[in-house]
């Protein structure tokens, strides 16, 4: 039986592709468990888990919920307002593209959607 690492190959890599397509070269998008210095702006993606949503005794299909961490990092600038505006723009675009991504399926085989986000943390 062929094995597919669904959380990495299907979910994580496609989140990376969607965000790279959205931001182009303006923001570095990469997959890594640990943060790396990527310059002015970056988005780090890492799978954090999955769980079966439906009871396992269902014979027709099994639904899983996958969790992927998406961390946005941006360098500080002289102007706090400019930095805040830039962060909010990137966060809003990333959340919108992941949350509203109801029909993304390059091969029409799978559908996934309903991303969510939290308020995030500011680190110095």
DOFI-639271 format. One record per residue: x, y, z of N, C-alpha, C, CB in turn; residue number from 1. Coordinates in nm, 4 decimals, always signed. Each point is the difference from the previous one (the first is absolute). Glycine has a CB too. Example, Ala and Ser with C-alpha at 12.3 -4.5 7.8 and 13.67 -1.06 7.14 Angstrom:
BEGIN
- n.c1, n.c2, n.c3, ca.c1, ca.c2, ca.c3, c.c1, c.c2, c.c3, cb.c1, cb.c2, cb.c3, seq
- +1.3190, -0.5690, +0.7800, -0.0890, +0.1190, +0.0000, +0.0900, +0.1200, +0.0000, -0.1892, -0.1173, +0.1246, 1
- +0.1542, +0.2223, -0.1966, +0.0820, +0.1190, +0.0060, -0.0770, +0.1090, +0.0730, +0.1184, -0.0628, -0.2145, 2
//
This chain:
BEGIN
- n.c1, n.c2, n.c3, ca.c1, ca.c2, ca.c3, c.c1, c.c2, c.c3, cb.c1, cb.c2, cb.c3, seq
- +0.0830, -0.1163, +0.0000, -0.0830, +0.1163, +0.0000, +0.0892, +0.1250, +0.0000, -0.1846, -0.1265, +0.1209, 1
- +0.1549, +0.2182, -0.2082, +0.0774, +0.1233, -0.0089, -0.0324, +0.0903, +0.1188, +0.0040, -0.0171, -0.2521, 2
- +0.0969, +0.0855, +0.3009, -0.0169, +0.0888, +0.1146, +0.0184, +0.1442, -0.0441, +0.0811, -0.1797, +0.1568, 3
- -0.1704, +0.2655, -0.1131, +0.0124, +0.1428, -0.0234, +0.0005, +0.0698, +0.1348, -0.1155, -0.0166, -0.2256, 4
- +0.2147, +0.0982, +0.2487, +0.0071, +0.0796, +0.1219, -0.0916, +0.1205, -0.0201, +0.2402, -0.0762, +0.0526, 5
- -0.3681, +0.0577, -0.0242, -0.1017, +0.0994, -0.0326, +0.0266, +0.1339, +0.0664, -0.1627, -0.1841, -0.0260, 6
- +0.1956, +0.1845, +0.1548, +0.0175, +0.1282, +0.0683, +0.1165, +0.0800, -0.0581, -0.0943, -0.1026, +0.2071, 7
- +0.1992, +0.0344, -0.2538, +0.1128, +0.0736, -0.0575, -0.0177, +0.0228, -0.1499, +0.1479, -0.0979, +0.1758, 8
- -0.1686, -0.0106, -0.2513, -0.0044, +0.0104, -0.1460, -0.1248, +0.0701, -0.0524, +0.1332, -0.2069, -0.0080, 9
- -0.2467, +0.1810, +0.0682, -0.1241, +0.0566, -0.0516, -0.0367, +0.1307, +0.0679, -0.0756, -0.2293, -0.0516, 10
- +0.0921, +0.2378, +0.1819, -0.0433, +0.1198, +0.0718, +0.1119, +0.1036, +0.0076, -0.1588, -0.1403, +0.1332, 11
- +0.2703, +0.1060, -0.0687, +0.1057, +0.0983, +0.0251, +0.0590, +0.0559, -0.1292, +0.0513, -0.1184, +0.2126, 12
- -0.0173, +0.0328, -0.3072, +0.0585, +0.0486, -0.1258, -0.0985, +0.0861, -0.0787, +0.1441, -0.2040, -0.0075, 13
- -0.2734, +0.1730, +0.0151, -0.0972, +0.0811, -0.0722, -0.0286, +0.1322, +0.0699, -0.0998, -0.2092, -0.0873, 14
- +0.1079, +0.2134, +0.2200, -0.0078, +0.1282, +0.0702, +0.1175, +0.0870, -0.0439, -0.1171, -0.1072, +0.1993, 15
- +0.2358, +0.0473, -0.2076, +0.1183, +0.0729, -0.0470, -0.0218, +0.0526, -0.1418, +0.1466, -0.1433, +0.1462, 16
- -0.1973, +0.0604, -0.2351, -0.0244, +0.0405, -0.1391, -0.1012, +0.1143, -0.0074, +0.0511, -0.2340, -0.0752, 17
- -0.1583, +0.2239, +0.1497, -0.1028, +0.1045, -0.0006, +0.0578, +0.1327, +0.0483, -0.1773, -0.1738, +0.0400, 18
- +0.2540, +0.1712, +0.0693, +0.0572, +0.1235, +0.0537, +0.1089, +0.0557, -0.0914, -0.0522, -0.0802, +0.2312, 19
- +0.1333, -0.0050, -0.2916, +0.1014, +0.0484, -0.0957, -0.0660, +0.0652, -0.1208, +0.1571, -0.1812, +0.0746, 20
- -0.2657, +0.1226, -0.1207, -0.0730, +0.0574, -0.1133, -0.0583, +0.1354, +0.0383, -0.0539, -0.2309, -0.0853, 21
- +0.0008, +0.2413, +0.2053, -0.0619, +0.1249, +0.0467, +0.1029, +0.1109, +0.0184, -0.1769, -0.1347, +0.1131, 22
- +0.2915, +0.1060, -0.0522, +0.0958, +0.1039, +0.0361, +0.1160, +0.0159, -0.0978, -0.0618, -0.0446, +0.2326, 23
- +0.0814, -0.0501, -0.3221, +0.1097, +0.0103, -0.0958, +0.1339, +0.0121, +0.0707, -0.1548, +0.1073, -0.1630, 24
- +0.2348, -0.0117, +0.1193, +0.1324, +0.0188, +0.0598, -0.0004, +0.1018, +0.1143, +0.0988, -0.0578, -0.2209, 25
- -0.2148, +0.1159, +0.2519, -0.0077, +0.1011, +0.1059, +0.0215, -0.0601, +0.1388, -0.1563, +0.1306, -0.1437, 26
- +0.1182, -0.2566, +0.1610, +0.0131, -0.0676, +0.1289, +0.0594, -0.1383, -0.0249, -0.1979, +0.1281, +0.0988, 27
- +0.3002, -0.1651, -0.0231, +0.0596, -0.1336, -0.0109, -0.0921, -0.0989, +0.0713, +0.2375, +0.0954, -0.0101, 28
- -0.2786, -0.2012, -0.0595, -0.0851, -0.1036, +0.0587, +0.0817, -0.1287, +0.0040, -0.2157, +0.1094, -0.0859, 29
- +0.2249, -0.1722, +0.2044, +0.0808, -0.1209, +0.0123, -0.0596, -0.0954, +0.1026, +0.2033, +0.1309, -0.0642, 30
- -0.1667, -0.2590, +0.0519, -0.0447, -0.1040, +0.0921, +0.1162, -0.0342, +0.0925, -0.1668, -0.0928, -0.1694, 31
- +0.1456, +0.1080, +0.3001, +0.1048, -0.0318, +0.0966, -0.0595, -0.0037, +0.1401, +0.1752, +0.1066, -0.1477, 32
- -0.1231, -0.1969, +0.2294, -0.0434, -0.0052, +0.1395, +0.0583, +0.1166, +0.0792, -0.0172, -0.2500, -0.0150, 33
- +0.1379, +0.2892, -0.0192, +0.0697, +0.1077, +0.0705, +0.0038, +0.1260, -0.0857, +0.1392, -0.1693, +0.1233, 34
- -0.1540, +0.2873, -0.0607, +0.0099, +0.1253, -0.0753, +0.1402, +0.0193, -0.0570, -0.1771, +0.0996, +0.1462, 35
- +0.1834, -0.0412, -0.2639, +0.1276, +0.0331, -0.0641, -0.0046, +0.1465, -0.0399, +0.0325, -0.2382, -0.0846, 36
- +0.0822, +0.3044, +0.0913, +0.0059, +0.1395, -0.0417, -0.0191, +0.0056, -0.1509, +0.1540, +0.0608, +0.1930, 37
- -0.2637, -0.0004, -0.2357, -0.0316, +0.0068, -0.1424, -0.0071, +0.1436, -0.0504, -0.1242, -0.2139, +0.0229, 38
- +0.1765, +0.3069, +0.0538, -0.0001, +0.1383, -0.0458, -0.1203, +0.0780, +0.0504, +0.1238, -0.0738, -0.2006, 39
- -0.1739, +0.1619, +0.1168, -0.1018, +0.0973, +0.0395, -0.1332, -0.0612, +0.0397, +0.1107, +0.1566, -0.1507, 40
- -0.1608, -0.2521, +0.0734, -0.1319, -0.0583, +0.0282, -0.0007, -0.1469, -0.0398, -0.1117, +0.2238, -0.0354, 41
- +0.0531, -0.3063, +0.1218, -0.0055, -0.1430, -0.0319, -0.1226, -0.0647, +0.0632, +0.2504, -0.0063, -0.0155, 42
- -0.2887, -0.1069, -0.0418, -0.1071, -0.0821, +0.0550, +0.0553, -0.1409, +0.0143, -0.1843, +0.1437, -0.1052, 43
- +0.1823, -0.1939, +0.2291, +0.0487, -0.1349, +0.0289, -0.1193, -0.0921, +0.0200, +0.2116, +0.0910, +0.1057, 44
- -0.2072, -0.2080, -0.1689, -0.1091, -0.0971, +0.0063, +0.0541, -0.1296, +0.0587, -0.1169, +0.1051, -0.1999, 45
- +0.0385, -0.1649, +0.2895, +0.0402, -0.1289, +0.0558, -0.1242, -0.0773, +0.0430, +0.2213, +0.0964, +0.0768, 46
- -0.2333, -0.2247, -0.1160, -0.1155, -0.0796, +0.0437, +0.0099, -0.0298, +0.1495, -0.0192, -0.1025, -0.2303, 47
- -0.0930, +0.1167, +0.3009, +0.0022, -0.0208, +0.1448, -0.0869, -0.1160, +0.0467, +0.0429, +0.2410, +0.0222, 48
- -0.1270, -0.2961, -0.1089, -0.0786, -0.1149, +0.0426, -0.1213, -0.0258, -0.0863, +0.0781, +0.0440, +0.2266, 49
- -0.1448, -0.1545, -0.1967, -0.1260, -0.0316, -0.0659, -0.0812, -0.0905, +0.0906, +0.1048, +0.0239, -0.2286, 50
- -0.2343, -0.0257, +0.2047, -0.0885, -0.0854, +0.0786, -0.1156, -0.0465, -0.0870, +0.0632, +0.1210, +0.2122, 51
- -0.1157, -0.2370, -0.1808, -0.1182, -0.0508, -0.0684, -0.1212, +0.0724, +0.0567, +0.1075, -0.2278, -0.0404, 52
- -0.1903, +0.2829, -0.0480, -0.1188, +0.0726, +0.0418, -0.1184, -0.0947, +0.0125, +0.0865, +0.2074, -0.1111, 53
- -0.1030, -0.2959, +0.0145, -0.1102, -0.0966, +0.0008, +0.0388, -0.1235, +0.0796, -0.0781, +0.0840, -0.2232, 54
- -0.0193, -0.1545, +0.2777, +0.0308, -0.1267, +0.0672, +0.0651, -0.0985, -0.0969, -0.1930, +0.0369, +0.1570, 55
- +0.2918, -0.1129, -0.1128, +0.0731, -0.0905, -0.0892, -0.0823, -0.1172, -0.0520, +0.2019, +0.0643, +0.1228, 56
- -0.3188, -0.0886, -0.0662, -0.0788, -0.1139, -0.0461, -0.0830, +0.0316, -0.1239, -0.0076, -0.0787, +0.2344, 57
- +0.0098, +0.2033, -0.2823, -0.0732, +0.0320, -0.1220, +0.0682, -0.0659, -0.1191, -0.0776, +0.2192, +0.0987, 58
- +0.0030, -0.2916, -0.1770, +0.0579, -0.0756, -0.1111, +0.0121, +0.0819, -0.1273, -0.0948, -0.2043, +0.1001, 59
- +0.0206, +0.3122, -0.1115, -0.0047, +0.0751, -0.1253, +0.1213, +0.0907, -0.0170, -0.2485, -0.0082, +0.0105, 60
- +0.2794, +0.0873, +0.0900, +0.1100, +0.0956, -0.0113, +0.0496, +0.0374, +0.1388, -0.0938, +0.0890, -0.2167, 61
- +0.2114, -0.0343, +0.2194, +0.0580, +0.0469, +0.1253, +0.0420, +0.1444, -0.0203, +0.0794, -0.2334, +0.0652, 62
- -0.1173, +0.3212, +0.0247, +0.0367, +0.1405, -0.0087, +0.1066, +0.0287, +0.1046, -0.2305, +0.0633, -0.0849, 63
- +0.3346, +0.0089, +0.0425, +0.1082, +0.0371, +0.0905, +0.0104, +0.1513, +0.0086, +0.1235, -0.2120, -0.0549, 64
- -0.0769, +0.2613, +0.1676, +0.0289, +0.1414, +0.0181, +0.1516, +0.0124, +0.0149, -0.2281, +0.0478, +0.1101, 65
- +0.2894, +0.0286, -0.1997, +0.1447, +0.0197, +0.0010, +0.0319, +0.1381, +0.0559, +0.0276, -0.1546, -0.1982, 66
- +0.0812, +0.1649, +0.2731, +0.0430, +0.1279, +0.0565, +0.1388, +0.0341, -0.0521, -0.1394, -0.0386, +0.2074, 67
- +0.1512, +0.1597, -0.2581, +0.1273, +0.0493, -0.0518, +0.0245, +0.1368, +0.0622, -0.0244, -0.1292, -0.2196, 68
- +0.1435, +0.1469, +0.2759, +0.0373, +0.1285, +0.0578, +0.0497, +0.0912, -0.1114, +0.0588, -0.1085, +0.2220, 69
- -0.1111, +0.2297, -0.2274, +0.0432, +0.1001, -0.0974, +0.0463, +0.1211, +0.0806, -0.1624, -0.0831, -0.1831, 70
- +0.2932, +0.1096, +0.1791, +0.0583, +0.1080, +0.0800, +0.0531, +0.1073, -0.0939, +0.0604, -0.1606, +0.1869, 71
- -0.1063, +0.2824, -0.1664, +0.0432, +0.1135, -0.0822, +0.1028, +0.0792, +0.0796, -0.2245, +0.0117, -0.1213, 72
- +0.3406, +0.0126, +0.0614, +0.1061, +0.0769, +0.0655, +0.0359, +0.1187, -0.0881, +0.0897, -0.2074, +0.1158, 73
- -0.0827, +0.3241, -0.0546, +0.0359, +0.1210, -0.0741, +0.0974, +0.0820, +0.0827, -0.2233, +0.0017, -0.1181, 74
- +0.3186, +0.0585, +0.0507, +0.0991, +0.0839, +0.0672, -0.0642, +0.1315, +0.0428, +0.1857, -0.1051, -0.1351, 75
- -0.1379, +0.1583, +0.2446, -0.0463, +0.1306, +0.0473, +0.0521, +0.1087, -0.0933, -0.0056, -0.0823, +0.2396, 76
- -0.0685, +0.1908, -0.2470, +0.0490, +0.1162, -0.0744, +0.0040, +0.1187, +0.0959, -0.0949, -0.0877, -0.2212, 77
- +0.1429, +0.2000, +0.1729, +0.0068, +0.1205, +0.0826, -0.1398, +0.0444, +0.0430, +0.2103, +0.0692, -0.1192, 78
- -0.3059, -0.0858, +0.0315, -0.1358, +0.0443, +0.0274, -0.0846, -0.1155, +0.0524, +0.0211, +0.1753, -0.1784, 79
- -0.0684, -0.1634, +0.3020, -0.0852, -0.1038, +0.0580, -0.1264, -0.0172, -0.0825, +0.0905, +0.0511, +0.2280, 80
- -0.1460, +0.0590, -0.2774, -0.1229, -0.0075, -0.0798, +0.0236, -0.0763, -0.1296, -0.0764, +0.2172, +0.0986, 81
- +0.1874, -0.1896, -0.1666, +0.0296, -0.0716, -0.1250, +0.0162, -0.1494, +0.0259, +0.1114, +0.2057, -0.0920, 82
- -0.0424, -0.2405, +0.1994, +0.0209, -0.1408, +0.0336, -0.1323, -0.0675, +0.0324, +0.2290, +0.0538, +0.0860, 83
- -0.3118, +0.0121, -0.0057, -0.1304, -0.0565, +0.0370, -0.0879, -0.0166, -0.1222, +0.0176, +0.1054, +0.2257, 84
- -0.0231, -0.0045, -0.3118, -0.0808, -0.0091, -0.1221, +0.0466, -0.1146, -0.0887, -0.0408, +0.2463, +0.0110, 85
- +0.1718, -0.2608, -0.0267, +0.0540, -0.1073, -0.0844, -0.0333, -0.1363, +0.0587, +0.1857, +0.1512, -0.0747, 86
- -0.1706, -0.1664, +0.2051, -0.0333, -0.1281, +0.0650, -0.1474, -0.0338, -0.0177, +0.1822, +0.0386, +0.1676, 87
- -0.2675, +0.0595, -0.1432, -0.1438, -0.0240, -0.0132, -0.0377, -0.0365, -0.1431, -0.0409, +0.1597, +0.1875, 88
- +0.1052, -0.0957, -0.2852, -0.0297, -0.0320, -0.1400, +0.0387, -0.1443, -0.0323, +0.0352, +0.2413, -0.0618, 89
- +0.0847, -0.2819, +0.1001, +0.0448, -0.1368, -0.0280, -0.0866, -0.1006, +0.0748, +0.2350, +0.0828, -0.0358, 90
- -0.2635, -0.0563, +0.1641, -0.0830, -0.0927, +0.0776, -0.1399, -0.0107, -0.0586, +0.1320, +0.0554, +0.2048, 91
- -0.1893, +0.0565, -0.2432, -0.1350, +0.0003, -0.0560, -0.0050, -0.0760, -0.1321, -0.0437, +0.2196, +0.1119, 92
- +0.1415, -0.1951, -0.1986, +0.0038, -0.0714, -0.1286, +0.0187, -0.1494, +0.0199, +0.0935, +0.2041, -0.1082, 93
- -0.0028, -0.2427, +0.1985, +0.0245, -0.1428, +0.0240, -0.1245, -0.0678, +0.0565, +0.2432, +0.0488, +0.0398, 94
- -0.3063, +0.0130, +0.0574, -0.1204, -0.0592, +0.0592, -0.1133, -0.0073, -0.1018, +0.0685, +0.0881, +0.2243, 95
- -0.0838, +0.0179, -0.3045, -0.1059, +0.0008, -0.1015, +0.0201, -0.1111, -0.1016, -0.0248, +0.2463, +0.0304, 96
- +0.1452, -0.2606, -0.0808, +0.0240, -0.1003, -0.1045, -0.0165, -0.1413, +0.0548, +0.1572, +0.1583, -0.1143, 97
- -0.1201, -0.1820, +0.2395, -0.0159, -0.1338, +0.0578, -0.1436, -0.0262, +0.0446, +0.2380, +0.0086, +0.0736, 98
- -0.3036, +0.0920, -0.0186, -0.1366, -0.0182, +0.0486, -0.1002, -0.0100, -0.1144, +0.0618, +0.1246, +0.2067, 99
- -0.0397, -0.0488, -0.3122, -0.0948, +0.0026, -0.1115, +0.0361, -0.0986, -0.1095, -0.0436, +0.2374, +0.0515, 100
- +0.1321, -0.3273, -0.0233, +0.0543, -0.0899, -0.1009, -0.0863, -0.1249, -0.0154, +0.2291, +0.0859, +0.0511, 101
- -0.3559, -0.0674, -0.0798, -0.0943, -0.1115, -0.0002, +0.0094, -0.0884, -0.1239, -0.1484, +0.1409, +0.1361, 102
- +0.2037, -0.0935, -0.2439, -0.0019, -0.0782, -0.1236, +0.1375, -0.0381, -0.0519, -0.2090, +0.1140, -0.0533, 103
- +0.3135, -0.0908, +0.1304, +0.1339, -0.0312, -0.0487, +0.0195, -0.1501, -0.0112, +0.0866, +0.2102, +0.1032, 104
- -0.0585, -0.2554, -0.2213, +0.0286, -0.1410, -0.0235, +0.0549, -0.0128, -0.1411, -0.1824, -0.0764, +0.1612, 105
- +0.3144, +0.0740, -0.1766, +0.0569, -0.0013, -0.1345, -0.0434, -0.1202, -0.0823, +0.1927, +0.1231, +0.0904, 106
- -0.2231, -0.2336, -0.0260, -0.0403, -0.1189, -0.0754, -0.1460, -0.0370, +0.0254, +0.2360, -0.0807, +0.0106, 107
- -0.3087, +0.1672, +0.0573, -0.1409, -0.0233, +0.0349, -0.0191, -0.1271, +0.0818, -0.0654, +0.1192, -0.2081, 108
- +0.1685, -0.1606, +0.2790, -0.0086, -0.1220, +0.0793, -0.0383, +0.0310, +0.1441, +0.1709, -0.1064, -0.1481, 109
- -0.1210, +0.2126, +0.2023, -0.0263, +0.0289, +0.1403, -0.0464, +0.1440, +0.0157, +0.1716, -0.1699, +0.0698, 110
- -0.2415, +0.1936, +0.0365, -0.0423, +0.1351, +0.0358, +0.0399, +0.0215, +0.1458, -0.1957, -0.0006, -0.1677, 111
- +0.2464, +0.1138, +0.1977, +0.0262, +0.0342, +0.1392, -0.0211, +0.1490, +0.0143, +0.1655, -0.1908, +0.0302, 112
- -0.2049, +0.2319, +0.0859, -0.0309, +0.1407, +0.0204, -0.0201, +0.0285, +0.1478, -0.1045, +0.0118, -0.2275, 113
- +0.0533, +0.1055, +0.2550, -0.0331, +0.0439, +0.1354, +0.1219, +0.0154, +0.0898, -0.2175, -0.1123, -0.0272, 114
- +0.3183, +0.1805, -0.0243, +0.1133, +0.0328, +0.0852, -0.0437, +0.0961, +0.1086, +0.1587, -0.0361, -0.1908, 115
- -0.0860, +0.0406, +0.2970, -0.0303, +0.0911, +0.1101, +0.1269, +0.0638, +0.0497, -0.1982, -0.1368, +0.0645, 116
- +0.1852, +0.2390, +0.0147, +0.1184, +0.0665, +0.0522, -0.0258, +0.0547, +0.1385, +0.0702, +0.0568, -0.2315, 117
- +0.0377, -0.0264, +0.3017, -0.0141, +0.0641, +0.1298, +0.0690, +0.1353, -0.0053, -0.0102, -0.2238, +0.1189, 118
- +0.0112, +0.2912, -0.0049, +0.0506, +0.1366, +0.0025, +0.1505, +0.0083, -0.0182, -0.1884, +0.0573, +0.1468, 119
- +0.2593, -0.1646, -0.1231, +0.1445, +0.0001, -0.0165, +0.0718, +0.0681, +0.1151, -0.0351, -0.0011, -0.2440, 120
- +0.1643, -0.0060, +0.2401, +0.0841, +0.0596, +0.1031, +0.1064, +0.0853, -0.0660, -0.0419, -0.1938, +0.1554, 121
- +0.0798, +0.2979, -0.0871, +0.1108, +0.0813, -0.0476, +0.1228, -0.0394, +0.0793, -0.1529, +0.1921, -0.0656, 122
- +0.2597, -0.2255, -0.0044, +0.1245, -0.0332, +0.0680, +0.1077, +0.0967, -0.0434, -0.0653, -0.2420, +0.0146, 123
- +0.1549, +0.2723, +0.0748, +0.1087, +0.0938, -0.0315, +0.1272, -0.0737, -0.0299, -0.1043, +0.1713, +0.1444, 124
//
